[in-house]
Amino acid sequence: MTSASTNVPAVALKGVSVAYGFAGGGRYEAVQPVDVSVEDGEFVAILGPTGCGKSTLLNIAAGLMPPSSGTSLIFGERLSGLNTVAGYLFQQDALMPWKTSRDNVAIGLEVRGMARAEALKQADAFLKKVGLASFGDRYPHQLSGGQKKRVALAQVLVREPKILLMDEPFGPLDAQTRLIMSELLLDLWQADRKAVMFVTHDLDEAIALSDRVLVMSAGPSSKIIGDFTIGLARPRDIAEVRSLPEFHILHNKIWNCLRDEVRKTYGLSDSKAGAAS
Amino acid sequence: MSRMKLLFLQVMVAVVGLTIWHLGSTVAIGVASNGKPVHLLPPFFFSTPWDVIKRVVTMFVEGSVYKHLMITLIEATLAFAIGGISGVAIGFWFARKPLVAAVFDPYVKMMNALPRVVLAPIFALWFGLGIWSKVWLGVTLVFFIVFFNVYQGVREVPQVVLSNARMLGMNERQLLRHVYWPAALSWVFSSLHTSVGFAVVGAVVGEYLGSSAGLGYLIHQAEGVFDVTGVFAGMVILMIFVMVIDFVVTMVEKPLLVWRPGETKTV
């Protein structure tokens, strides 16, 4: 762990729960009260079957939605409104389609009051870092899915957020591009460690990238059912790390925990049958 | 298909149409009991293409048409400007204030359901027979098109783009400028051809129902004296007029909508 002088976690969700009320008076509990904490400089993956509410936890940490109960502390301070020290990488395309890549990256600096010329300079530098040096003048619709993600990554990182929130950011990409993007993310992150909350349903991705993997149970009323420390040495090479024996041991351990939950979401069997197989 | 081939086929359609018109109105298919030739398209009702072309050329050469073109152009431009600006302003206001939108919703629907032609006489009464009765008729048409498009555009900004913009630190004013405004503008431009067309419709219909100048007036005058050639000539000029305006609109919107998908071509 690289947490600097303080021991205050970057993100601490305390007893956070999410429930939706329906117009008819019904109530749907999406997430049971959970505690999640991410240290400064720690890369935490939240793993779970689809629909378990892991993205919801991310939105709460971002301040995009309020929890039904519980509090979120950001570097020890109670969060109300938007989390201004966090950068959020969305699963879907979130770039402004009417702005070029360069403008999309620069805008986050401009709205802070930075002069446009300086913002554009930094945007160009960041586009270069994500390997899109010559794509600054392209509009999002002229980019491939992977290129759009790179722009989005630059857009978030150029603002130097203290916390990175990522919602299955590479989910819609093909397998090869995902691997390349994971490598890029790890390279950028290792250079300047920030607290990361990384939501995914991909077990390999979670182990390869993170320091800690939290496993969530299937919804409704999901909760955190597993907390695994990933002791693989850093800096890591995404491709190599997957062939290490420790990787497979961790993979088996976490998969045992996750398997029943995945089955539940598809209504395949109850937990007993899952354990027996 | 190549551009030339397409153009050729397009011209062929006109040639075939004009030929049928020409033959039908000039070649007699028999003789009536009173000794007059019988046509498939009697020239009294249909004129002939050649006469219409001669009339159009004469009107341009003599210069009598320019004054009317100018009047219609001014009316349509004013209708477009006033209708467009008020449509954008109110569309924005409604989209950002759901309560206002909800309160006015039935009235907007009622106003929009009303056929605008019935307003023409009352506008003539209120604003006189000059250009303003035509301008306001055009405004009632243009306003609703722009209004609905802006309203829709602002409300249908994808939630994820909005969340992202907020996470990038934008305040309300910055969201308006960098997210809502461009989103609405793209909808306005996609409806530009329609709204410009309606501005002309408003002007011409207004002139048609009571005026002393303009293309609608020309056509109405010709109809009044059963001058079918004059009516067709007026219609041809109106069509050319609208085509020219449409071309200008296309030129204006092209650089403004480069970011839109579907505009890229392989070279």
Chai-1 contact restraints between the chains, C-beta under 6 A:
chainA,res_idxA,chainB,res_idxB,connection_type,confidence,min_distance_angstrom,max_distance_angstrom,comment,restraint_id
A,L64,B,S163,contact,1.0,0.0,6.0,A-B,restraint_1
A,Y88,B,M167,contact,1.0,0.0,6.0,A-B,restraint_2
A,F90,B,V160,contact,1.0,0.0,6.0,A-B,restraint_3
A,F90,B,N164,contact,1.0,0.0,6.0,A-B,restraint_4
A,Q92,B,V160,contact,1.0,0.0,6.0,A-B,restraint_5
A,A94,B,V160,contact,1.0,0.0,6.0,A-B,restraint_6
A,A94,B,V161,contact,1.0,0.0,6.0,A-B,restraint_7
A,A94,B,N164,contact,1.0,0.0,6.0,A-B,restraint_8
A,P97,B,W259,contact,1.0,0.0,6.0,A-B,restraint_9
A,W98,B,P182,contact,1.0,0.0,6.0,A-B,restraint_10
A,W98,B,W259,contact,1.0,0.0,6.0,A-B,restraint_11
A,G108,B,L168,contact,1.0,0.0,6.0,A-B,restraint_12
A,V111,B,G169,contact,1.0,0.0,6.0,A-B,restraint_13
A,V111,B,M170,contact,1.0,0.0,6.0,A-B,restraint_14
A,V111,B,Q174,contact,1.0,0.0,6.0,A-B,restraint_15
A,R112,B,G169,contact,1.0,0.0,6.0,A-B,restraint_16
A,Y139,B,W259,contact,1.0,0.0,6.0,A-B,restraint_17
A,H141,B,P261,contact,1.0,0.0,6.0,A-B,restraint_18
